[in-house]
Amino acid sequence: MEKRELTCIGCPLGCGITVTLDGGKIVDVTGNTCEKGDIYARKEVTNPTRIVTTTVRVSGGQAPMINVKTKSDIPKSKIFECVAALKGVTVPAPVKIGDVILKDAAGTGVDIVAAGNVEKLA
């Protein structure tokens, strides 16, 4: 039997969770105080995913950069590939929240979207 210790990020409590595995199959989840903890722990040990947030350059805008994020979570193993795909990206102003900055980031099927607004220079 293998035990994995996690700190839950499902809610603000940050519970210490122990996941017991037997041959890669989850046998038990303990330590969570809410259902979100159980869901998080099971997903984290079988298929960990994350929301990626970063910035990209803006041309002709009132700000030189804009915050962007993945529209939904992506496999944890694709984080660096996703960020690398954004390295040379520059978007023209104006940019609005939700605008697609990059489609299908790193082959994940998930788009990168603007997480803020940048108006065009007057």
C-alpha positions as CSV (number, residue, x, y, z in Angstrom):
1,M,0.0,0.0,0.0
2,E,1.1,3.5,-0.9
3,K,0.1,6.6,1.0
4,R,0.2,10.1,-0.6
5,E,0.0,13.2,1.5
6,L,-1.7,16.3,-0.1
7,T,-2.8,19.7,1.0
8,C,-6.2,20.4,-0.5
9,I,-6.7,23.4,-2.7
10,G,-10.5,22.8,-3.2
11,C,-11.5,25.4,-0.7
12,P,-9.8,27.9,1.7
13,L,-9.4,25.4,4.6
14,G,-6.3,23.7,3.1
15,C,-7.0,20.3,4.7
16,G,-4.2,17.8,5.0
17,I,-5.5,14.8,3.0
18,T,-4.1,11.3,2.9
19,V,-4.8,9.1,-0.1
20,T,-4.2,5.4,0.2
21,L,-3.5,3.5,-3.0
22,D,-3.1,-0.2,-3.7
23,G,-1.6,-1.0,-7.0
24,G,-2.4,2.5,-8.3
25,K,-6.1,2.2,-7.3
26,I,-7.5,4.5,-4.7
27,V,-8.5,2.6,-1.5
28,D,-9.2,5.4,0.9
29,V,-9.2,9.2,1.2
30,T,-9.1,10.7,4.7
31,G,-8.5,14.2,6.2
32,N,-10.9,16.1,4.0
33,T,-13.7,18.1,5.7
34,C,-15.8,18.6,2.6
35,E,-16.7,16.8,-0.6
36,K,-14.4,19.1,-2.6
37,G,-11.4,17.6,-0.8
38,D,-12.4,14.1,-1.7
39,I,-12.9,15.1,-5.4
40,Y,-9.6,17.1,-5.4
41,A,-7.5,14.3,-3.9
42,R,-8.8,11.6,-6.2
43,K,-8.2,13.7,-9.3
44,E,-4.7,14.9,-8.0
45,V,-3.4,11.3,-7.7
46,T,-4.9,10.0,-10.9
47,N,-4.9,12.9,-13.4
48,P,-3.5,16.2,-12.0
49,T,-4.6,19.4,-13.8
50,R,-4.0,23.1,-13.3
51,I,-5.3,26.5,-14.6
52,V,-2.3,28.3,-16.1
53,T,-2.0,32.1,-15.7
54,T,0.6,34.3,-17.2
55,T,0.9,37.5,-19.2
56,V,1.5,38.4,-22.9
57,R,2.6,41.5,-24.6
58,V,0.1,44.0,-26.1
59,S,0.9,46.3,-29.0
60,G,-0.7,49.7,-29.3
61,G,-2.4,49.5,-26.0
62,Q,-2.7,51.7,-22.9
63,A,-0.8,48.9,-21.0
64,P,2.2,46.9,-22.4
65,M,1.0,43.5,-21.0
66,I,-2.3,41.7,-20.3
67,N,-3.1,38.8,-17.9
68,V,-4.1,35.6,-19.7
69,K,-5.2,32.2,-18.4
70,T,-6.3,28.8,-19.7
71,K,-10.1,28.7,-20.2
72,S,-10.2,25.5,-18.2
73,D,-7.7,23.3,-16.5
74,I,-5.0,21.4,-18.5
75,P,-2.9,18.4,-17.7
76,K,-0.1,19.3,-15.2
77,S,2.4,17.8,-17.6
78,K,1.5,20.4,-20.3
79,I,2.1,23.6,-18.2
80,F,5.6,24.4,-19.4
81,E,4.7,23.6,-23.0
82,C,1.6,25.9,-22.7
83,V,3.7,28.8,-21.3
84,A,6.4,28.3,-24.0
85,A,3.7,28.6,-26.7
86,L,2.9,32.0,-25.3
87,K,6.5,33.3,-25.1
88,G,6.5,35.1,-28.5
89,V,2.8,36.1,-28.6
90,T,1.9,39.8,-28.9
91,V,-1.7,40.8,-29.3
92,P,-3.0,44.1,-30.8
93,A,-5.1,46.4,-28.6
94,P,-8.0,46.6,-27.8
95,V,-8.2,43.4,-25.8
96,K,-11.3,42.4,-23.8
97,I,-11.8,39.8,-21.1
98,G,-12.5,36.5,-22.7
99,D,-10.9,37.2,-26.0
100,V,-9.1,34.1,-27.3
101,I,-5.4,34.8,-27.3
102,L,-4.2,31.3,-28.4
103,K,-6.4,28.4,-29.6
104,D,-5.7,24.8,-28.4
105,A,-2.7,25.7,-26.3
106,A,0.0,23.0,-26.5
107,G,-2.4,20.6,-28.1
108,T,-4.6,20.4,-25.0
109,G,-7.8,21.5,-26.7
110,V,-8.0,24.4,-24.2
111,D,-7.8,28.0,-25.4
112,I,-5.8,30.8,-23.6
113,V,-8.1,33.8,-23.0
114,A,-7.6,37.4,-21.8
115,A,-8.2,37.8,-18.1
116,G,-8.4,41.6,-18.3
117,N,-9.0,44.6,-20.7
118,V,-6.5,46.8,-22.5
119,E,-7.8,49.8,-24.4
120,K,-6.2,51.0,-27.6
121,L,-3.9,54.1,-27.3
122,A,-5.8,57.3,-28.2
